[in-house]
Amino acid sequence: MAHRISLVLILMIFWGCSKRISSKAVIGSWWSLQEDSTYFEVYINEEQFVFNHESYGPIYYEYLLVNDSLFISDRQKSSVKKWKIVEISDSKLVFKSDWGEIDLHIIPLEKTFFEIQYDSIGFVNFQEEFIKRYLEKS
């Protein structure tokens, strides 16, 4: 915990002059296409960033929003990737980093991934709907 607080303080000092983005603006269910035109979804709540891909299933990450940047780490905190938010609206979110750029588009869902993740039937239904969206876009 102390390590995370130290990291937050250091990041706040370095990026103190950057544009501030509210965490509420990034929370939601988003979709995009990879460079090879493969569809994927990202679900973001107050603490987690979940990447959902047809080949891998949901992969959980933690994130920290500092001004205009997302710092995304695996659960072991063995690696942290910085993504700068270059565009944000009610329907679109664009991240950019040394690894490339990701254009995310909002998905209007009745229930979010986080609302069904511990409900086995709800999760199966959610994943079936994900596969339908995947097949439509891929």
N, CA, C and O atoms as a GROMACS GRO file, in nm:
protein
  552
    1MET      N    1   0.082  -0.119   0.000
    1MET     CA    2   0.000   0.000   0.000
    1MET      C    3   0.086   0.125   0.000
    1MET      O    4   0.057   0.222  -0.071
    2ALA      N    5   0.193   0.124   0.080
    2ALA     CA    6   0.282   0.240   0.086
    2ALA      C    7   0.350   0.262  -0.049
    2ALA      O    8   0.373   0.376  -0.090
    3HIS      N    9   0.381   0.151  -0.117
    3HIS     CA   10   0.443   0.160  -0.251
    3HIS      C   11   0.349   0.230  -0.349
    3HIS      O   12   0.393   0.312  -0.428
    4ARG      N   13   0.222   0.197  -0.343
    4ARG     CA   14   0.124   0.258  -0.434
    4ARG      C   15   0.108   0.407  -0.404
    4ARG      O   16   0.097   0.488  -0.496
    5ILE      N   17   0.105   0.443  -0.276
    5ILE     CA   18   0.091   0.583  -0.238
    5ILE      C   19   0.213   0.662  -0.285
    5ILE      O   20   0.200   0.773  -0.334
    6SER      N   21   0.334   0.604  -0.270
    6SER     CA   22   0.455   0.670  -0.317
    6SER      C   23   0.450   0.691  -0.467
    6SER      O   24   0.486   0.798  -0.516
    7LEU      N   25   0.406   0.589  -0.539
    7LEU     CA   26   0.395   0.600  -0.684
    7LEU      C   27   0.298   0.710  -0.723
    7LEU      O   28   0.326   0.788  -0.814
    8VAL      N   29   0.187   0.718  -0.654
    8VAL     CA   30   0.087   0.822  -0.682
    8VAL      C   31   0.146   0.960  -0.660
    8VAL      O   32   0.129   1.050  -0.743
    9LEU      N   33   0.216   0.979  -0.550
    9LEU     CA   34   0.275   1.110  -0.520
    9LEU      C   35   0.379   1.150  -0.624
    9LEU      O   36   0.381   1.265  -0.667
   10ILE      N   37   0.463   1.058  -0.664
   10ILE     CA   38   0.564   1.087  -0.766
   10ILE      C   39   0.498   1.123  -0.897
   10ILE      O   40   0.537   1.221  -0.962
   11LEU      N   41   0.398   1.046  -0.937
   11LEU     CA   42   0.329   1.074  -1.062
   11LEU      C   43   0.258   1.208  -1.059
   11LEU      O   44   0.257   1.281  -1.158
   12MET      N   45   0.200   1.242  -0.945
   12MET     CA   46   0.130   1.370  -0.934
   12MET      C   47   0.226   1.487  -0.948
   12MET      O   48   0.190   1.590  -1.004
   13ILE      N   49   0.348   1.473  -0.896
   13ILE     CA   50   0.447   1.578  -0.908
   13ILE      C   51   0.488   1.597  -1.054
   13ILE      O   52   0.493   1.709  -1.103
   14PHE      N   53   0.519   1.486  -1.123
   14PHE     CA   54   0.565   1.494  -1.262
   14PHE      C   55   0.458   1.542  -1.358
   14PHE      O   56   0.489   1.612  -1.454
   15TRP      N   57   0.334   1.506  -1.333
   15TRP     CA   58   0.228   1.541  -1.427
   15TRP      C   59   0.129   1.642  -1.367
   15TRP      O   60   0.013   1.646  -1.408
   16GLY      N   61   0.175   1.720  -1.274
   16GLY     CA   62   0.089   1.817  -1.207
   16GLY      C   63   0.032   1.924  -1.298
   16GLY      O   64  -0.073   1.980  -1.270
   17CYS      N   65   0.100   1.952  -1.407
   17CYS     CA   66   0.054   2.056  -1.498
   17CYS      C   67  -0.031   2.001  -1.612
   17CYS      O   68  -0.079   2.078  -1.695
   18SER      N   69  -0.052   1.872  -1.617
   18SER     CA   70  -0.130   1.812  -1.724
   18SER      C   71  -0.278   1.839  -1.706
   18SER      O   72  -0.324   1.874  -1.597
   19LYS      N   73  -0.353   1.822  -1.814
   19LYS     CA   74  -0.498   1.838  -1.810
   19LYS      C   75  -0.557   1.732  -1.717
   19LYS      O   76  -0.518   1.615  -1.722
   20ARG      N   77  -0.650   1.771  -1.634
   20ARG     CA   78  -0.712   1.678  -1.540
   20ARG      C   79  -0.840   1.621  -1.603
   20ARG      O   80  -0.923   1.695  -1.656
   21ILE      N   81  -0.852   1.490  -1.595
   21ILE     CA   82  -0.969   1.421  -1.648
   21ILE      C   83  -1.036   1.348  -1.531
   21ILE      O   84  -0.968   1.281  -1.453
   22SER      N   85  -1.166   1.360  -1.521
   22SER     CA   86  -1.241   1.295  -1.415
   22SER      C   87  -1.246   1.144  -1.440
   22SER      O   88  -1.259   1.100  -1.554
   23SER      N   89  -1.236   1.067  -1.332
   23SER     CA   90  -1.245   0.922  -1.347
   23SER      C   91  -1.382   0.880  -1.398
   23SER      O   92  -1.395   0.776  -1.462
   24LYS      N   93  -1.484   0.960  -1.372
   24LYS     CA   94  -1.618   0.929  -1.421
   24LYS      C   95  -1.622   0.928  -1.574
   24LYS      O   96  -1.704   0.858  -1.633
   25ALA      N   97  -1.535   1.006  -1.637
   25ALA     CA   98  -1.534   1.015  -1.783
   25ALA      C   99  -1.482   0.888  -1.849
   25ALA      O  100  -1.518   0.859  -1.963
   26VAL      N  101  -1.398   0.811  -1.780
   26VAL     CA  102  -1.342   0.689  -1.841
   26VAL      C  103  -1.419   0.564  -1.802
   26VAL      O  104  -1.406   0.460  -1.868
   27ILE      N  105  -1.499   0.572  -1.696
   27ILE     CA  106  -1.575   0.455  -1.651
   27ILE      C  107  -1.680   0.419  -1.756
   27ILE      O  108  -1.753   0.505  -1.805
   28GLY      N  109  -1.685   0.290  -1.789
   28GLY     CA  110  -1.785   0.244  -1.884
   28GLY      C  111  -1.743   0.118  -1.955
   28GLY      O  112  -1.642   0.056  -1.921
   29SER      N  113  -1.822   0.080  -2.053
   29SER     CA  114  -1.796  -0.037  -2.137
   29SER      C  115  -1.762   0.015  -2.276
   29SER      O  116  -1.838   0.093  -2.334
   30TRP      N  117  -1.649  -0.028  -2.329
   30TRP     CA  118  -1.595   0.026  -2.453
   30TRP      C  119  -1.557  -0.087  -2.548
   30TRP      O  120  -1.525  -0.197  -2.504
   31TRP      N  121  -1.559  -0.061  -2.679
   31TRP     CA  122  -1.515  -0.160  -2.778
   31TRP      C  123  -1.415  -0.094  -2.872
   31TRP      O  124  -1.410   0.028  -2.886
   32SER      N  125  -1.334  -0.179  -2.936
   32SER     CA  126  -1.239  -0.131  -3.035
   32SER      C  127  -1.196  -0.248  -3.124
   32SER      O  128  -1.233  -0.363  -3.100
   33LEU      N  129  -1.119  -0.215  -3.226
   33LEU     CA  130  -1.060  -0.315  -3.314
   33LEU      C  131  -0.909  -0.304  -3.306
   33LEU      O  132  -0.854  -0.194  -3.306
   34GLN      N  133  -0.841  -0.420  -3.297
   34GLN     CA  134  -0.696  -0.422  -3.297
   34GLN      C  135  -0.645  -0.397  -3.439
   34GLN      O  136  -0.724  -0.391  -3.534
   35GLU      N  137  -0.514  -0.383  -3.453
   35GLU     CA  138  -0.454  -0.360  -3.584
   35GLU      C  139  -0.493  -0.467  -3.686
   35GLU      O  140  -0.506  -0.438  -3.805
   36ASP      N  141  -0.511  -0.589  -3.640
   36ASP     CA  142  -0.547  -0.699  -3.730
   36ASP      C  143  -0.699  -0.711  -3.747
   36ASP      O  144  -0.748  -0.813  -3.796
   37SER      N  145  -0.772  -0.608  -3.707
   37SER     CA  146  -0.918  -0.601  -3.716
   37SER      C  147  -0.990  -0.694  -3.620
   37SER      O  148  -1.108  -0.724  -3.641
   38THR      N  149  -0.923  -0.741  -3.517
   38THR     CA  150  -0.986  -0.825  -3.417
   38THR      C  151  -1.057  -0.737  -3.314
   38THR      O  152  -1.000  -0.643  -3.260
   39TYR      N  153  -1.182  -0.771  -3.289
   39TYR     CA  154  -1.267  -0.697  -3.196
   39TYR      C  155  -1.229  -0.730  -3.052
   39TYR      O  156  -1.198  -0.845  -3.020
   40PHE      N  157  -1.231  -0.629  -2.965
   40PHE     CA  158  -1.216  -0.652  -2.822
   40PHE      C  159  -1.296  -0.547  -2.746
   40PHE      O  160  -1.337  -0.445  -2.801
   41GLU      N  161  -1.317  -0.575  -2.619
   41GLU     CA  162  -1.388  -0.481  -2.533
   41GLU      C  163  -1.306  -0.451  -2.409
   41GLU      O  164  -1.224  -0.533  -2.366
   42VAL      N  165  -1.329  -0.333  -2.353
   42VAL     CA  166  -1.264  -0.291  -2.230
   42VAL      C  167  -1.374  -0.242  -2.137
   42VAL      O  168  -1.462  -0.165  -2.177
   43TYR      N  169  -1.368  -0.287  -2.012
   43TYR     CA  170  -1.464  -0.245  -1.911
   43TYR      C  171  -1.386  -0.176  -1.800
   43TYR      O  172  -1.289  -0.231  -1.748
   44ILE      N  173  -1.429  -0.057  -1.764
   44ILE     CA  174  -1.356   0.022  -1.664
   44ILE      C  175  -1.454   0.064  -1.554
   44ILE      O  176  -1.560   0.120  -1.581
   45ASN      N  177  -1.415   0.035  -1.430
   45ASN     CA  178  -1.490   0.088  -1.316
   45ASN      C  179  -1.394   0.176  -1.235
   45ASN      O  180  -1.293   0.222  -1.289
   46GLU      N  181  -1.423   0.201  -1.110
   46GLU     CA  182  -1.341   0.291  -1.030
   46GLU      C  183  -1.201   0.238  -1.004
   46GLU      O  184  -1.109   0.316  -0.979
   47GLU      N  185  -1.182   0.106  -1.011
   47GLU     CA  186  -1.052   0.047  -0.975
   47GLU      C  187  -0.995  -0.046  -1.081
   47GLU      O  188  -0.873  -0.062  -1.090
   48GLN      N  189  -1.081  -0.108  -1.160
   48GLN     CA  190  -1.035  -0.212  -1.251
   48GLN      C  191  -1.051  -0.174  -1.397
   48GLN      O  192  -1.140  -0.098  -1.436
   49PHE      N  193  -0.962  -0.229  -1.475
   49PHE     CA  194  -0.960  -0.215  -1.620
   49PHE      C  195  -0.959  -0.358  -1.671
   49PHE      O  196  -0.860  -0.430  -1.652
   50VAL      N  197  -1.067  -0.402  -1.737
   50VAL     CA  198  -1.078  -0.541  -1.781
   50VAL      C  199  -1.076  -0.544  -1.932
   50VAL      O  200  -1.157  -0.478  -1.998
   51PHE      N  201  -0.983  -0.622  -1.987
   51PHE     CA  202  -0.970  -0.642  -2.131
   51PHE      C  203  -1.038  -0.774  -2.165
   51PHE      O  204  -1.003  -0.878  -2.109
   52ASN      N  205  -1.135  -0.771  -2.257
   52ASN     CA  206  -1.208  -0.892  -2.295
   52ASN      C  207  -1.186  -0.918  -2.444
   52ASN      O  208  -1.221  -0.836  -2.528
   53HIS      N  209  -1.129  -1.032  -2.472
   53HIS     CA  210  -1.096  -1.072  -2.610
   53HIS      C  211  -1.147  -1.214  -2.630
   53HIS      O  212  -1.142  -1.297  -2.539
   54GLU      N  213  -1.195  -1.242  -2.749
   54GLU     CA  214  -1.252  -1.374  -2.778
   54GLU      C  215  -1.152  -1.486  -2.752
   54GLU      O  216  -1.191  -1.593  -2.706
   55SER      N  217  -1.026  -1.464  -2.780
   55SER     CA  218  -0.924  -1.569  -2.763
   55SER      C  219  -0.877  -1.585  -2.619
   55SER      O  220  -0.832  -1.693  -2.580
   56TYR      N  221  -0.885  -1.478  -2.539
   56TYR     CA  222  -0.827  -1.481  -2.406
   56TYR      C  223  -0.929  -1.477  -2.293
   56TYR      O  224  -0.899  -1.516  -2.180
   57GLY      N  225  -1.049  -1.429  -2.322
   57GLY     CA  226  -1.147  -1.407  -2.216
   57GLY      C  227  -1.112  -1.281  -2.140
   57GLY      O  228  -1.019  -1.211  -2.178
   58PRO      N  229  -1.184  -1.251  -2.033
   58PRO     CA  230  -1.156  -1.128  -1.958
   58PRO      C  231  -1.023  -1.138  -1.883
   58PRO      O  232  -0.995  -1.238  -1.816
   59ILE      N  233  -0.942  -1.032  -1.894
   59ILE     CA  234  -0.816  -1.021  -1.822
   59ILE      C  235  -0.825  -0.896  -1.735
   59ILE      O  236  -0.852  -0.786  -1.784
   60TYR      N  237  -0.803  -0.914  -1.607
   60TYR     CA  238  -0.819  -0.804  -1.510
   60TYR      C  239  -0.688  -0.729  -1.490
   60TYR      O  240  -0.581  -0.789  -1.477
   61TYR      N  241  -0.698  -0.597  -1.487
   61TYR     CA  242  -0.586  -0.509  -1.456
   61TYR      C  243  -0.635  -0.407  -1.354
   61TYR      O  244  -0.755  -0.385  -1.337
   62GLU      N  245  -0.540  -0.345  -1.288
   62GLU     CA  246  -0.571  -0.231  -1.202
   62GLU      C  247  -0.522  -0.107  -1.276
   62GLU      O  248  -0.431  -0.114  -1.358
   63TYR      N  249  -0.583   0.005  -1.246
   63TYR     CA  250  -0.537   0.128  -1.310
   63TYR      C  251  -0.541   0.244  -1.213
   63TYR      O  252  -0.608   0.240  -1.110
   64LEU      N  253  -0.468   0.346  -1.250
   64LEU     CA  254  -0.466   0.470  -1.175
   64LEU      C  255  -0.475   0.583  -1.276
   64LEU      O  256  -0.396   0.588  -1.371
   65LEU      N  257  -0.568   0.673  -1.257
   65LEU     CA  258  -0.584   0.788  -1.345
   65LEU      C  259  -0.516   0.907  -1.279
   65LEU      O  260  -0.554   0.950  -1.170
   66VAL      N  261  -0.415   0.960  -1.346
   66VAL     CA  262  -0.343   1.078  -1.296
   66VAL      C  263  -0.349   1.184  -1.406
   66VAL      O  264  -0.286   1.170  -1.511
   67ASN      N  265  -0.426   1.288  -1.380
   67ASN     CA  266  -0.447   1.397  -1.475
   67ASN      C  267  -0.502   1.343  -1.607
   67ASN      O  268  -0.619   1.304  -1.613
   68ASP      N  269  -0.420   1.339  -1.713
   68ASP     CA  270  -0.469   1.292  -1.843
   68ASP      C  271  -0.406   1.158  -1.883
   68ASP      O  272  -0.402   1.126  -2.002
   69SER      N  273  -0.359   1.082  -1.786
   69SER     CA  274  -0.294   0.955  -1.817
   69SER      C  275  -0.347   0.841  -1.731
   69SER      O  276  -0.377   0.858  -1.613
   70LEU      N  277  -0.358   0.725  -1.795
   70LEU     CA  278  -0.394   0.602  -1.724
   70LEU      C  279  -0.267   0.520  -1.707
   70LEU      O  280  -0.192   0.499  -1.802
   71PHE      N  281  -0.244   0.474  -1.585
   71PHE     CA  282  -0.134   0.384  -1.556
   71PHE      C  283  -0.197   0.249  -1.526
   71PHE      O  284  -0.263   0.231  -1.424
   72ILE      N  285  -0.175   0.154  -1.616
   72ILE     CA  286  -0.241   0.024  -1.607
   72ILE      C  287  -0.138  -0.081  -1.568
   72ILE      O  288  -0.032  -0.090  -1.629
   73SER      N  289  -0.172  -0.159  -1.465
   73SER     CA  290  -0.078  -0.262  -1.418
   73SER      C  291  -0.151  -0.394  -1.400
   73SER      O  292  -0.272  -0.399  -1.378
   74ASP      N  293  -0.072  -0.501  -1.411
   74ASP     CA  294  -0.130  -0.632  -1.382
   74ASP      C  295  -0.152  -0.642  -1.232
   74ASP      O  296  -0.108  -0.555  -1.156
   75ARG      N  297  -0.219  -0.745  -1.190
   75ARG     CA  298  -0.254  -0.756  -1.047
   75ARG      C  299  -0.132  -0.772  -0.957
   75ARG      O  300  -0.136  -0.737  -0.839
   76GLN      N  301  -0.023  -0.826  -1.011
   76GLN     CA  302   0.099  -0.842  -0.933
   76GLN      C  303   0.182  -0.714  -0.932
   76GLN      O  304   0.282  -0.704  -0.860
   77LYS      N  305   0.140  -0.615  -1.011
   77LYS     CA  306   0.211  -0.488  -1.024
   77LYS      C  307   0.354  -0.508  -1.074
   77LYS      O  308   0.444  -0.432  -1.039
   78SER      N  309   0.373  -0.613  -1.155
   78SER     CA  310   0.506  -0.638  -1.209
   78SER      C  311   0.538  -0.550  -1.329
   78SER      O  312   0.655  -0.532  -1.364
   79SER      N  313   0.435  -0.496  -1.393
   79SER     CA  314   0.458  -0.402  -1.502
   79SER      C  315   0.348  -0.297  -1.503
   79SER      O  316   0.232  -0.325  -1.471
   80VAL      N  317   0.386  -0.176  -1.540
   80VAL     CA  318   0.292  -0.066  -1.547
   80VAL      C  319   0.310  -0.001  -1.684
   80VAL      O  320   0.421   0.030  -1.725
   81LYS      N  321   0.198   0.020  -1.753
   81LYS     CA  322   0.202   0.086  -1.883
   81LYS      C  323   0.127   0.218  -1.873
   81LYS      O  324   0.018   0.225  -1.815
   82LYS      N  325   0.186   0.321  -1.930
   82LYS     CA  326   0.124   0.453  -1.928
   82LYS      C  327   0.053   0.476  -2.062
   82LYS      O  328   0.112   0.457  -2.169
   83TRP      N  329  -0.073   0.517  -2.054
   83TRP     CA  330  -0.152   0.553  -2.171
   83TRP      C  331  -0.204   0.694  -2.151
   83TRP      O  332  -0.274   0.721  -2.053
   84LYS      N  333  -0.171   0.783  -2.241
   84LYS     CA  334  -0.221   0.921  -2.234
   84LYS      C  335  -0.358   0.927  -2.301
   84LYS      O  336  -0.377   0.872  -2.410
   85ILE      N  337  -0.453   0.993  -2.237
   85ILE     CA  338  -0.585   1.011  -2.295
   85ILE      C  339  -0.577   1.134  -2.386
   85ILE      O  340  -0.557   1.246  -2.339
   86VAL      N  341  -0.592   1.112  -2.517
   86VAL     CA  342  -0.580   1.222  -2.612
   86VAL      C  343  -0.714   1.274  -2.661
   86VAL      O  344  -0.722   1.384  -2.716
   87GLU      N  345  -0.820   1.195  -2.641
   87GLU     CA  346  -0.954   1.239  -2.678
   87GLU      C  347  -1.054   1.170  -2.586
   87GLU      O  348  -1.040   1.052  -2.556
   88ILE      N  349  -1.154   1.246  -2.543
   88ILE     CA  350  -1.256   1.187  -2.457
   88ILE      C  351  -1.388   1.260  -2.480
   88ILE      O  352  -1.394   1.382  -2.485
   89SER      N  353  -1.494   1.180  -2.492
   89SER     CA  354  -1.629   1.234  -2.503
   89SER      C  355  -1.724   1.132  -2.443
   89SER      O  356  -1.680   1.031  -2.388
   90ASP      N  357  -1.854   1.157  -2.454
   90ASP     CA  358  -1.952   1.061  -2.403
   90ASP      C  359  -1.951   0.930  -2.480
   90ASP      O  360  -1.994   0.827  -2.428
   91SER      N  361  -1.901   0.932  -2.603
   91SER     CA  362  -1.908   0.812  -2.687
   91SER      C  363  -1.772   0.760  -2.734
   91SER      O  364  -1.765   0.653  -2.793
   92LYS      N  365  -1.665   0.833  -2.708
   92LYS     CA  366  -1.533   0.793  -2.758
   92LYS      C  367  -1.424   0.824  -2.656
   92LYS      O  368  -1.429   0.924  -2.585
   93LEU      N  369  -1.325   0.734  -2.652
   93LEU     CA  370  -1.211   0.747  -2.564
   93LEU      C  371  -1.088   0.702  -2.643
   93LEU      O  372  -1.086   0.590  -2.694
   94VAL      N  373  -0.987   0.787  -2.653
   94VAL     CA  374  -0.867   0.753  -2.731
   94VAL      C  375  -0.746   0.758  -2.639
   94VAL      O  376  -0.720   0.860  -2.574
   95PHE      N  377  -0.671   0.646  -2.634
   95PHE     CA  378  -0.547   0.634  -2.557
   95PHE      C  379  -0.430   0.633  -2.655
   95PHE      O  380  -0.443   0.584  -2.768
   96LYS      N  381  -0.317   0.687  -2.612
   96LYS     CA  382  -0.197   0.684  -2.694
   96LYS      C  383  -0.077   0.656  -2.605
   96LYS      O  384  -0.068   0.705  -2.492
   97SER      N  385   0.016   0.575  -2.658
   97SER     CA  386   0.139   0.546  -2.584
   97SER      C  387   0.247   0.508  -2.685
   97SER      O  388   0.227   0.516  -2.806
   98ASP      N  389   0.362   0.466  -2.632
   98ASP     CA  390   0.470   0.418  -2.718
   98ASP      C  391   0.430   0.292  -2.795
   98ASP      O  392   0.491   0.258  -2.896
   99TRP      N  393   0.326   0.221  -2.746
   99TRP     CA  394   0.281   0.097  -2.808
   99TRP      C  395   0.178   0.121  -2.917
   99TRP      O  396   0.141   0.028  -2.988
  100GLY      N  397   0.131   0.244  -2.931
  100GLY     CA  398   0.032   0.273  -3.034
  100GLY      C  399  -0.083   0.356  -2.981
  100GLY      O  400  -0.073   0.420  -2.877
  101GLU      N  401  -0.192   0.352  -3.055
  101GLU     CA  402  -0.310   0.428  -3.020
  101GLU      C  403  -0.431   0.336  -3.021
  101GLU      O  404  -0.441   0.248  -3.106
  102ILE      N  405  -0.521   0.355  -2.926
  102ILE     CA  406  -0.642   0.275  -2.918
  102ILE      C  407  -0.763   0.368  -2.919
  102ILE      O  408  -0.776   0.455  -2.833
  103ASP      N  409  -0.851   0.350  -3.017
  103ASP     CA  410  -0.977   0.424  -3.024
  103ASP      C  411  -1.086   0.337  -2.967
  103ASP      O  412  -1.119   0.232  -3.023
  104LEU      N  413  -1.142   0.378  -2.855
  104LEU     CA  414  -1.250   0.304  -2.790
  104LEU      C  415  -1.382   0.375  -2.812
  104LEU      O  416  -1.389   0.498  -2.814
  105HIS      N  417  -1.488   0.295  -2.830
  105HIS     CA  418  -1.622   0.348  -2.852
  105HIS      C  419  -1.715   0.289  -2.747
  105HIS      O  420  -1.704   0.171  -2.713
  106ILE      N  421  -1.805   0.371  -2.697
  106ILE     CA  422  -1.893   0.328  -2.588
  106ILE      C  423  -1.987   0.216  -2.634
  106ILE      O  424  -2.030   0.213  -2.750
  107ILE      N  425  -2.017   0.124  -2.544
  107ILE     CA  426  -2.113   0.017  -2.570
  107ILE      C  427  -2.232   0.040  -2.476
  107ILE      O  428  -2.214   0.039  -2.355
  108PRO      N  429  -2.349   0.061  -2.530
  108PRO     CA  430  -2.467   0.076  -2.442
  108PRO      C  431  -2.513  -0.062  -2.394
  108PRO      O  432  -2.570  -0.139  -2.472
  109LEU      N  433  -2.489  -0.094  -2.270
  109LEU     CA  434  -2.526  -0.224  -2.214
  109LEU      C  435  -2.629  -0.205  -2.104
  109LEU      O  436  -2.628  -0.106  -2.031
  110GLU      N  437  -2.720  -0.304  -2.092
  110GLU     CA  438  -2.818  -0.299  -1.982
  110GLU      C  439  -2.748  -0.319  -1.848
  110GLU      O  440  -2.776  -0.246  -1.753
  111LYS      N  441  -2.660  -0.417  -1.841
  111LYS     CA  442  -2.584  -0.443  -1.720
  111LYS      C  443  -2.436  -0.444  -1.757
  111LYS      O  444  -2.396  -0.499  -1.860
  112THR      N  445  -2.355  -0.383  -1.671
  112THR     CA  446  -2.212  -0.379  -1.698
  112THR      C  447  -2.147  -0.513  -1.662
  112THR      O  448  -2.206  -0.596  -1.593
  113PHE      N  449  -2.027  -0.531  -1.710
  113PHE     CA  450  -1.948  -0.650  -1.678
  113PHE      C  451  -1.935  -0.665  -1.526
  113PHE      O  452  -1.944  -0.776  -1.473
  114PHE      N  453  -1.913  -0.555  -1.458
  114PHE     CA  454  -1.891  -0.559  -1.313
  114PHE      C  455  -2.017  -0.595  -1.236
  114PHE      O  456  -2.008  -0.645  -1.123
  115GLU      N  457  -2.133  -0.572  -1.293
  115GLU     CA  458  -2.259  -0.609  -1.228
  115GLU      C  459  -2.289  -0.758  -1.241
  115GLU      O  460  -2.365  -0.812  -1.161
  116ILE      N  461  -2.230  -0.825  -1.339
  116ILE     CA  462  -2.262  -0.967  -1.362
  116ILE      C  463  -2.143  -1.060  -1.338
  116ILE      O  464  -2.160  -1.182  -1.343
  117GLN      N  465  -2.026  -1.010  -1.312
  117GLN     CA  466  -1.906  -1.093  -1.309
  117GLN      C  467  -1.911  -1.208  -1.208
  117GLN      O  468  -1.845  -1.310  -1.227
  118TYR      N  469  -1.988  -1.193  -1.102
  118TYR     CA  470  -1.996  -1.300  -1.001
  118TYR      C  471  -2.126  -1.380  -1.010
  118TYR      O  472  -2.150  -1.467  -0.926
  119ASP      N  473  -2.207  -1.352  -1.108
  119ASP     CA  474  -2.332  -1.424  -1.133
  119ASP      C  475  -2.307  -1.519  -1.249
  119ASP      O  476  -2.294  -1.474  -1.363
  120SER      N  477  -2.299  -1.649  -1.223
  120SER     CA  478  -2.258  -1.743  -1.327
  120SER      C  479  -2.349  -1.740  -1.449
  120SER      O  480  -2.300  -1.741  -1.562
  121ILE      N  481  -2.479  -1.736  -1.430
  121ILE     CA  482  -2.571  -1.731  -1.544
  121ILE      C  483  -2.561  -1.596  -1.614
  121ILE      O  484  -2.558  -1.589  -1.737
  122GLY      N  485  -2.555  -1.489  -1.537
  122GLY     CA  486  -2.539  -1.356  -1.595
  122GLY      C  487  -2.410  -1.343  -1.673
  122GLY      O  488  -2.407  -1.280  -1.779
  123PHE      N  489  -2.303  -1.405  -1.622
  123PHE     CA  490  -2.174  -1.400  -1.690
  123PHE      C  491  -2.180  -1.476  -1.823
  123PHE      O  492  -2.130  -1.427  -1.924
  124VAL      N  493  -2.241  -1.594  -1.823
  124VAL     CA  494  -2.254  -1.672  -1.947
  124VAL      C  495  -2.334  -1.592  -2.050
  124VAL      O  496  -2.296  -1.586  -2.166
  125ASN      N  497  -2.444  -1.532  -2.008
  125ASN     CA  498  -2.525  -1.450  -2.098
  125ASN      C  499  -2.446  -1.330  -2.151
  125ASN      O  500  -2.454  -1.297  -2.269
  126PHE      N  501  -2.370  -1.267  -2.063
  126PHE     CA  502  -2.288  -1.152  -2.102
  126PHE      C  503  -2.186  -1.195  -2.207
  126PHE      O  504  -2.168  -1.125  -2.307
  127GLN      N  505  -2.119  -1.307  -2.186
  127GLN     CA  506  -2.018  -1.354  -2.280
  127GLN      C  507  -2.082  -1.394  -2.414
  127GLN      O  508  -2.020  -1.376  -2.519
  128GLU      N  509  -2.203  -1.447  -2.411
  128GLU     CA  510  -2.273  -1.478  -2.537
  128GLU      C  511  -2.302  -1.351  -2.615
  128GLU      O  512  -2.286  -1.348  -2.737
  129GLU      N  513  -2.343  -1.246  -2.544
  129GLU     CA  514  -2.366  -1.116  -2.610
  129GLU      C  515  -2.235  -1.057  -2.662
  129GLU      O  516  -2.232  -0.995  -2.768
  130PHE      N  517  -2.127  -1.077  -2.587
  130PHE     CA  518  -1.995  -1.033  -2.632
  130PHE      C  519  -1.959  -1.102  -2.763
  130PHE      O  520  -1.911  -1.037  -2.856
  131ILE      N  521  -1.981  -1.234  -2.771
  131ILE     CA  522  -1.949  -1.308  -2.893
  131ILE      C  523  -2.032  -1.256  -3.010
  131ILE      O  524  -1.980  -1.246  -3.122
  132LYS      N  525  -2.157  -1.223  -2.987
  132LYS     CA  526  -2.240  -1.165  -3.094
  132LYS      C  527  -2.182  -1.034  -3.144
  132LYS      O  528  -2.173  -1.010  -3.264
  133ARG      N  529  -2.141  -0.946  -3.050
  133ARG     CA  530  -2.080  -0.819  -3.089
  133ARG      C  531  -1.949  -0.844  -3.162
  133ARG      O  532  -1.918  -0.777  -3.261
  134TYR      N  533  -1.872  -0.940  -3.112
  134TYR     CA  534  -1.744  -0.978  -3.175
  134TYR      C  535  -1.766  -1.022  -3.320
  134TYR      O  536  -1.694  -0.978  -3.410
  135LEU      N  537  -1.864  -1.109  -3.343
  135LEU     CA  538  -1.891  -1.160  -3.477
  135LEU      C  539  -1.942  -1.048  -3.572
  135LEU      O  540  -1.912  -1.049  -3.691
  136GLU      N  541  -2.017  -0.955  -3.517
  136GLU     CA  542  -2.068  -0.843  -3.598
  136GLU      C  543  -1.954  -0.753  -3.646
  136GLU      O  544  -1.958  -0.703  -3.759
  137LYS      N  545  -1.853  -0.730  -3.562
  137LYS     CA  546  -1.749  -0.633  -3.592
  137LYS      C  547  -1.625  -0.694  -3.657
  137LYS      O  548  -1.553  -0.624  -3.728
  138SER      N  549  -1.600  -0.821  -3.635
  138SER     CA  550  -1.475  -0.884  -3.686
  138SER      C  551  -1.492  -0.929  -3.830
  138SER      O  552  -1.399  -0.984  -3.889
   0.00000   0.00000   0.00000
